[in-house]
Amino acid sequence: MRSLALACLLVLASPAWAQVCVDELRGALPGGDATPGQVAASLLARAVQLVEPALPPSRGGSGPIEDAGAAAEAVAYLHQRHLLPRGWTPDGHTPEAWAAMLARFAAGYRVAAPAATGGDRETMLDETARALEAVADAVRPLPVFAVDAQRRVTFFAVIWNWTPFPRLLLFRPPAGLTLAGDDRTASGEAAAPVLAALSGCALAFDRFVYADESAALRLFVAQGASTLRVLGSEPASVGVPETFPSEEVVAALTFRAPELDGVRVLSASIEGPSPGLGAVLGVLLQVRTNVGLEGALRSLALP
């Protein structure tokens, strides 16, 4: 009994049990000769990418990439998204700067970053995972997806408001992804494999709205009038146009547009007239969801 109690205490005390994305963060670490600044940039950039697919930059420039070495891309990524403290450089990195970097990341979601001291690589990895866990617990994604007559997923969007850059996320559904069971299956059980297939270690989905394709798309676009503006893509692709005109919006939303070959996630905004109240109410009568009014309002809130 004493050994069992001790084991339980060890589990509770071990930080790794509560952390998310540790393996993914470890994979972002630069070589063993990297400086603390290079390690810091590499870890934080990867943490942001894990919870913010296709996050658009908010300014240009490459930032302080001198002396960044293999972390130059990560430094530029953070600089373009205002996630580096003023005056930060890879060779001038300090524990105080590290704490400020994690705090700035967490503040975008109205959460406090765990205490950060920097130090060796494992400590920084642990502290990054803790900050990412706090953010992952705070985010409020609301997936809306569509299925065809064979229950195959043809469209998967995420209303993504609880973020420093509110936008619509569009995910390419994996080929052959279908709802579970049949029409008699409870909607939550049917949606579970779809949500699992599109979730990640940080951005995980549990709420959902789904309907047939024509109904689901009517929640976002007024057919023949709305356009789609591309804000970012993952992976980044120079072949993706800035805007899809109204006649191509559905092809873009469903990743049938040839310009999106190889793109996994799009950040986008829908521009033009919104669907009318009558159209929205009509769609709401056709959807399956586990989101009530309170949950919908929570997902639509801005930080």
Secondary structure by P-SEA (a helix, b strand, c coil): caaaaaaaaaaaacccccccaaaaaaaacccccccaaaaaaaaaaaaaaaccccccccccccccccccccaaaaaaaaaaacccccccccccccaaaaaaaaaaaaaaacccccccccccaaaaaaaaaaaaaaaaacbbbbbbbcccccccccbbbbbccccccbbbbbbbccccccccccccccccccaaaaaaaaccccccccccccccaaaaaaaccccccbbbbbcccccccccccccccccaaaaaaaccccccccccccccccccccccaaaaaaaaacccccccaaaaaaaaccc
